[in-house]
């Protein structure tokens, strides 16, 4: 299975630029100059692809992070959306303006791992991938694995794009998203 979206595929009406398989959980997202952007500075912005809940698979996005504050990343196995749309379960791999990559368990904000990206250039486009297979999560940047962690807390959920505290509406941008589920979580009985 494969899902791929470029920003032309994030569509909608009246300022909501996402299709029916996408949900704006926190903040507002819009499109400008061929990229998907949070519409306001500061705050949290979370957009989830809820076409599938998955157990194992890989999500990737082409991201641009500018400015001296905030983070931008991919969430996996997300769910249990509570206060103001914030997930109460799942994992987040994010990039900071200093070029640090961190992997978090979002239920209690436990840092599962972190590393620095050599040669990181703020404002340059990069491809961030997160793969979950069983209890192993692997974070890849530009096709190179940079971080791996083990955690068995969450086995399934949605994937999403998560922007935290962008210093300006154009500081965080996404221009492509792909999703390769290996094992989809089925929530309804199947009949032959």
N, C-alpha and C positions, 0 to 999 in steps of 0.2 A: 504494500500500500504506500501511497505517496501523496502528499498534499504540497502544493507550491503556490505561493502568492507573490506577485510583485505589487507595488503600491497601486497600480491601475486596477488590481483585483479587489482592493479594499474599497467597497462602494457603498453608497447609501444616499440618504436625503438630508437636507437641512443641517449640514455640519457634521453628521455622523458618517464617517467614511469607511465603514466596515460592513462586510456582507453578513448574511444570516448565520454563518458558522462562527462569527466573532462576537464577543461580548466585551463592552467597555465596563470593566469592574471598578476602576478608580480613575478619576480624571477624564478629560476629553481628549480625543485624538483627532487629527485632521491631516490633510495632505497639502504639501507645498513643494513646488519645484521637483516633483517626482519622488518625494520621500514622505513617509508617514512620520508625524511629529506630535509630541504632546502639545496641547494648545495653550498651556499656561506655564509660566515659570514657577518653580518651587512645587511642593506637594508630591504626591505619588500618582503615577499613571500606570494602569495595568490593563492590558488587552489580552484576552484569552481566546485561543482557538478551541472551540468546544465541539468540533465535528466528531471527535473521538475522545474517549477516556482511554488512556493506554497504560500498560504495565511496563513493557520494554520498548525502547525506540530511541530515535535521535531527532532533535530539533536544531535548526540552524537559522541564523539571521545575519544579514549584512548590516552592520551598525556603524554610526558615527557619533562620537562623543566629544563635544567641545566645551570649553569653560573650565573653571578651576574647582567646581563643586559638583556634587551629584554623581549618580552611577546609572548605568544602563545595562540590561542583561536579559537573560532568558530564564523563565520559570518552567519547571517540569513537575509532573505529578501533583499539580496544584488542586486545591479543593477546599470545601468547608468555608466558603466566603462569609466573613463576619462583618464587623463594624466597617461601614463605608466601603464594602467590597474587598477588604483585605483578606487574603487567604489565611486559613488557620492550619493548613497542612501543605506540604510540598517542599521543593528545593528551588534555590535561586542561584544561578551563576551570573556574576556581574563584573563589569569592568569599571574602574575608577579613572578620574582624570590623570592620575599619576601613573597609570598603566598597570595597576594591581588587578589581578583576577582573584575573586573570592567565591567560594561555594558555601552557601548557607542552608541550614534546615530552618524554614520560616516559622514553624510552630513555636519555637522558643529562641530563635535567632542564634543558634549554635553555629559557630564557624567550623566547617568541616575541612577546610583547606584553603590555602592562599599561595599565590606566587606572583612574581613581577614579570611583566612582559619585556624582554630585551628589545630595544629599538622602538618602543611604543611612541607614536606621534599623535598628540591630541589633534582632533579634527580630521584625521585620516580614516577612510573606511576600513573596517576589518570584519572578518567573518568569525562569529562566535558559534560554536556547536556544543551541545550538551547531550550526552548519550547515557541512558540508564539501562542497565542489563542486570536484572536481579538486584543485588544490594550494592552493585558497583556503579558509580557515576564518574564519567570521564568528560573533562572540559577540554575542548580543542579550539585553538585560535589560528586562523590562517592555514588550516590543515595539519597543524602540529599539536599533538597532545601536550597540555601544559599542567594539568592537575588531575588527580584521581583520588576518590574518597570512597569509603564503604559506609553505608548506613542502611538499616533495615526498617526504619520507622514508617515510611510510606511506600506502598507497593504500586499505586496507580493514581491517575489524575489527568488533568489537562495541562497543556503547554501554553505559555504566554510570553509576552514582551512587557518588561517592567522597567519603567523609568522612575528614578527617585531624585527629587530635588533638582530638576534641570535649572541652570542659572538663567536661561532664556528659552522662549518657546522653540527656537530653532537650534538649540544646543544639542539635543538628542534626536537622532533620526534613524529610521529603518527603511531600507529600500527593497529588501527581499526577505522572504521567510520560507523555509521548507521544513517538512515534517515527514519522517520515515518511521511509522510505527511498526514494530515487530510483533507485538502482542497487544491486541485491543481488548479492553475490559468491556464485556457485554453486561448491561444492566437490566435486560429484559429477557423473558424466556423465549427461546427460539422454537418455532414449530416447523416440522418437516413439510 
